[in-house]
């Protein structure tokens, strides 16, 4: 066989072997890509995303789109060829698998966590919007979760209302940890609670729950290295009673990042006129009960997804601005927001067409 032919054959076989290896060899990476974007003022799956009853609502126009990121599943084994293609693709992002699924988290665990965060973001969006409108919302501190095998297991339950700890009234979730850690590991701490069932029954009848119980729990030592800190093994949160019904109907979406856009959509439906003036505005960001906007993941994917659907403006959490501004899609203006007030002010400028002074994102923030 001529040497040139032999060399070409060997090279071809080597290339085939490398391609086969690239397809067969799994790599510890996952891929993120732009996901669906949904107008919070419109319909999805044949029904309105925001459904409000018991209070006057107003017609809206334009778009206030929440945005999402699509990710590969926890069980999906990306191969080397797919990883290289993802790195080269402009609109996709390849990240270490542990970034999306830390500590060996399963698909089911990740889905459950995202569902819980999505539910909490909806509650905070409702509270932030109603507070902005000076509509009173009743709030109280509850047990959010109880760790398996912890001192509180079997004594406290998710949904129990925490009235006091060691005789001191609890007014905010962080008060619980503060009061428990005043004890030393191994000491008893007293909780006064309204059991979750009693609270639910009272809410159903639109009454204030009066049935309380005293629960004594022996604290344990925190697992945190080097800390001699007392814990009971719960996380505390906040629950609310709203003066009218606000339902958010959006399936197959998880995580907390739609909070800001839900809050703005609720605000728009409860006030006359249009927040957007008919413009296409998209955005992202977590939101807390006080209206503070927090950063999210996958900002680059979300701006691409929003622009591909026609968005002209993108409400961007302040702490995501630098990353988003590094590769802004053509025709999309990134507007920096830190609170719901910032977002409402920006929408006023967009609505009026006076956009010269909008707080725009830069690569420096």
C-alpha positions in Angstrom: 0.0 0.0 0.0 1.4 3.4 -0.9 2.6 5.4 2.1 0.3 8.3 1.3 -2.7 6.1 1.2 -1.7 4.3 4.4 -1.3 7.7 6.1 -4.7 8.8 5.0 -6.3 5.6 6.1 -4.6 5.8 9.5 -5.7 9.4 9.9 -9.3 8.5 9.0 -9.4 5.6 11.4 -7.9 7.8 14.2 -10.6 10.5 13.5 -13.3 7.9 13.6 -11.9 6.6 16.9 -11.8 10.0 18.4 -15.4 10.8 17.3 -16.6 7.5 18.8 -14.7 8.2 22.0 -16.3 11.7 22.1 -19.8 10.3 21.7 -19.3 7.5 24.2 -17.3 9.2 27.0 -19.5 11.0 29.5 -18.3 14.3 30.9 -19.5 16.0 34.2 -21.3 18.9 32.6 -24.8 20.1 32.0 -26.2 22.6 29.6 -28.4 25.7 30.0 -30.4 27.2 27.2 -33.1 29.8 26.8 -36.4 28.5 28.0 -40.0 29.7 27.5 -41.1 33.2 28.3 -44.7 33.9 29.4 -46.6 37.1 29.6 -47.9 37.5 33.1 -50.7 39.7 31.8 -51.9 37.2 29.3 -53.0 33.6 29.0 -51.1 30.3 29.2 -52.4 26.9 28.6 -55.8 28.3 27.8 -56.4 30.3 31.0 -55.2 33.7 32.5 -51.8 33.5 34.3 -53.1 35.9 37.0 -56.6 35.3 38.3 -57.9 37.8 40.8 -61.4 37.7 42.4 -63.0 39.7 45.2 -61.4 43.0 44.1 -61.8 45.3 41.2 -59.4 44.7 38.3 -58.6 46.6 35.2 -57.8 45.7 31.6 -54.2 45.6 30.6 -52.2 45.6 27.4 -48.6 45.0 26.4 -46.2 42.5 27.9 -44.7 41.9 31.3 -43.0 38.6 30.5 -41.3 36.3 33.0 -38.4 34.3 31.6 -37.0 30.9 32.2 -33.9 28.7 31.6 -34.1 25.2 30.2 -31.5 22.8 31.7 -30.5 19.2 31.0 -31.8 16.7 33.6 -29.8 15.5 36.6 -29.6 12.0 35.1 -28.6 13.0 31.6 -25.0 12.1 30.8 -23.6 14.7 28.4 -20.8 13.4 26.1 -17.7 15.2 25.1 -19.0 16.1 21.6 -22.2 17.7 23.1 -20.1 19.6 25.6 -17.8 21.0 22.9 -20.8 21.9 20.8 -22.4 23.6 23.7 -19.3 25.6 24.5 -19.2 26.8 20.9 -22.9 27.6 20.6 -23.6 31.3 21.3 -27.0 30.9 22.9 -26.2 27.9 25.2 -24.0 27.6 28.2 -22.2 24.5 29.5 -21.6 24.4 33.2 -20.3 21.8 35.7 -23.1 19.4 36.6 -22.7 20.2 40.3 -23.6 23.8 39.6 -27.1 22.8 38.8 -27.3 19.7 41.0 -25.1 20.1 44.0 -24.3 17.4 46.5 -25.6 14.6 44.2 -29.1 16.1 44.2 -31.6 13.9 42.2 -34.0 15.1 39.6 -36.9 14.6 42.0 -35.2 16.5 44.8 -34.3 19.4 42.5 -37.9 19.5 41.1 -39.4 19.6 44.6 -37.0 22.3 45.7 -37.8 24.4 42.6 -41.6 23.9 43.2 -41.2 25.1 46.8 -39.2 28.2 45.7 -41.8 28.9 43.0 -44.6 28.7 45.5 -42.8 31.0 47.9 -42.0 33.5 45.1 -45.7 33.7 44.3 -46.6 34.5 47.9 -43.9 37.2 48.2 -45.0 38.7 44.8 -48.5 39.0 46.1 -47.4 40.6 49.4 -45.0 43.1 47.6 -47.7 44.2 45.1 -50.4 44.7 47.8 -48.0 46.5 50.1 -47.1 48.8 47.2 -50.8 49.5 46.9 -51.3 50.0 50.7 -53.6 47.0 50.8 -53.2 45.3 54.3 -51.9 41.8 54.4 -51.9 39.6 57.6 -48.7 37.8 58.2 -47.3 35.4 60.8 -44.2 33.2 61.3 -44.5 29.5 60.6 -42.5 26.3 60.6 -41.4 25.9 57.0 -39.6 22.6 57.2 -38.5 20.1 59.9 -35.3 18.2 59.3 -35.5 14.5 59.5 -33.9 13.1 62.6 -33.7 16.5 64.3 -34.9 17.3 67.9 -38.0 19.0 66.4 -39.2 16.0 64.4 -42.5 14.8 65.7 -42.9 17.8 67.9 -43.2 20.6 65.4 -44.7 20.3 61.9 -44.7 22.4 58.7 -47.4 25.0 58.9 -47.4 25.4 62.7 -47.6 29.1 63.7 -44.7 30.1 66.0 -46.1 32.6 68.6 -43.1 32.7 70.9 -39.8 31.1 71.8 -38.8 30.9 75.5 -41.5 33.5 76.3 -40.4 36.1 73.7 -42.8 36.9 71.0 -41.7 36.0 67.5 -42.3 38.7 64.9 -40.0 37.6 62.0 -38.6 34.3 60.8 -35.0 35.2 61.9 -36.2 35.8 65.5 -36.6 32.0 65.9 -32.9 31.1 65.3 -31.8 34.1 67.4 -33.8 33.0 70.4 -32.9 29.3 70.0 -29.2 30.0 69.9 -29.4 31.8 73.2 -29.6 28.3 74.6 -26.6 25.9 74.8 -26.8 22.5 73.1 -28.6 20.0 75.3 -30.8 22.7 77.0 -34.5 22.8 76.6 -36.3 25.5 74.7 -40.0 26.3 74.9 -42.1 27.0 71.8 -45.7 28.3 71.9 -47.4 27.4 68.7 -50.8 27.3 66.9 -50.9 23.8 65.4 -51.1 23.8 61.6 -54.5 22.1 61.6 -56.0 24.7 64.0 -54.6 27.5 61.9 -56.0 26.0 58.7 -59.4 25.5 60.2 -59.5 29.1 61.5 -58.4 30.5 58.0 -61.2 28.5 56.4 -63.8 30.2 58.6 -62.0 33.6 58.2 -61.3 33.6 62.0 -58.2 34.2 64.1 -56.8 30.9 65.6 -56.8 30.9 69.4 -55.8 27.3 70.1 -52.2 27.2 71.3 -49.8 24.6 72.5 -46.6 24.7 74.5 -43.9 22.4 73.0 -40.6 21.8 74.8 -37.6 20.6 72.7 -34.1 19.7 73.8 -31.6 21.4 71.6 -28.8 19.7 69.7 -25.4 20.9 68.6 -25.1 22.4 65.1 -23.2 20.3 62.6 -21.3 23.4 61.5 -17.6 22.8 62.0 -16.2 24.7 64.9 -19.5 26.0 66.2 -21.0 25.2 69.5 -24.4 26.4 68.5 -27.8 25.1 69.6 -30.4 24.1 67.0 -33.8 22.3 67.0 -33.8 21.4 63.3 -36.4 23.7 61.7 -36.4 26.5 59.2 -38.9 29.3 59.8 -40.8 31.2 57.2 -43.8 33.5 56.7 -47.4 32.8 55.8 -50.1 35.3 54.8 -53.8 35.9 54.6 -54.8 38.0 51.7 -58.0 40.2 51.7 -59.0 38.7 48.3 -58.0 35.8 46.1 -55.0 36.0 43.8 -54.2 32.8 41.9 -51.1 32.3 39.7 -51.7 29.6 37.1 -48.5 28.5 35.5 -47.5 24.9 35.3 -44.1 23.3 34.6 -42.1 26.3 36.0 -40.0 26.2 39.1 -37.6 28.4 41.1 -38.0 31.9 42.6 -36.9 34.1 39.7 -40.4 35.1 38.4 -41.2 37.0 41.6 -40.6 40.5 40.3 -42.7 40.0 37.1 -45.6 38.4 39.0 -45.6 41.3 41.4 -45.7 43.8 38.5 -48.4 41.8 36.8 -50.6 41.8 39.9 -50.0 45.6 40.4 -51.0 46.3 36.8 -54.2 44.3 37.1 -55.2 46.1 40.3 -54.6 49.6 39.0 -56.2 51.6 36.1 -54.2 52.2 33.0 -51.3 50.2 31.6 -47.9 49.9 33.3 -46.2 49.2 30.0 -48.1 51.6 27.7 -48.5 48.6 25.3 -44.7 48.0 25.1 -43.0 44.6 25.3 -41.2 44.4 28.6 -39.6 41.2 30.0 -37.6 40.7 33.1 -36.5 38.5 36.0 -35.6 38.6 39.6 -36.6 37.2 43.0 -38.6 39.4 45.3 -39.2 39.4 49.0 -42.2 40.7 51.0 -40.7 44.1 51.3 -40.3 44.4 47.5 -36.5 43.9 47.4 -35.4 42.4 44.1 -32.7 39.7 44.2 -30.3 38.1 41.6 -31.0 34.9 39.7 -29.1 32.4 37.6 -28.9 32.1 33.9 -29.3 35.7 33.1 -27.6 35.4 29.7 -30.1 32.7 28.6 -33.1 34.8 29.8 -32.1 37.9 27.8 -31.7 35.8 24.7 -35.1 34.1 25.2 -36.8 37.5 25.9 -35.4 39.2 22.8 -36.2 36.2 20.6 -39.9 36.7 21.5 -39.8 40.5 20.8 -38.9 42.1 24.1 -37.6 45.7 23.8 -36.8 46.2 27.5 -35.5 43.8 30.1 -35.8 44.5 33.9 -32.6 43.2 35.3 -31.7 42.7 39.0 -28.9 45.0 39.9 -26.5 42.2 40.9 -27.0 40.5 37.5 -26.3 43.7 35.4 -22.6 43.2 34.8 -23.0 39.7 33.5 -26.0 40.5 31.4 -24.4 43.6 29.8 -21.4 41.6 28.5 -23.4 40.1 25.7 -26.7 42.0 25.3 -28.9 40.9 22.4 -29.3 43.5 19.7 -32.4 45.7 20.2 -32.8 44.9 23.9 -32.3 47.6 26.6 -31.3 46.2 30.0 -32.8 48.2 32.8 -31.3 48.0 36.3 -33.7 47.5 39.2 -33.1 46.8 42.9 -36.7 47.1 44.2 -40.3 47.0 42.9 -40.3 50.8 43.2 -37.3 50.9 40.8 -39.2 48.7 38.4 -42.4 50.8 38.6 -40.4 54.0 38.0 -38.7 52.5 35.0 -42.0 51.4 33.6 -43.3 54.9 34.0 -40.5 56.2 31.8 -41.0 53.4 29.2 -44.7 54.1 29.1 -44.2 57.8 28.5 -41.4 57.3 26.0 -38.9 59.2 28.2 -36.2 56.6 28.3 -33.1 58.7 28.1 -32.5 58.5 31.8 -33.4 54.9 32.4 -30.9 53.2 34.7 -29.2 51.0 32.2 -27.0 48.0 33.0 -23.3 48.3 32.1 -20.4 45.8 32.3 -19.5 47.4 35.6 -22.9 46.9 37.1 
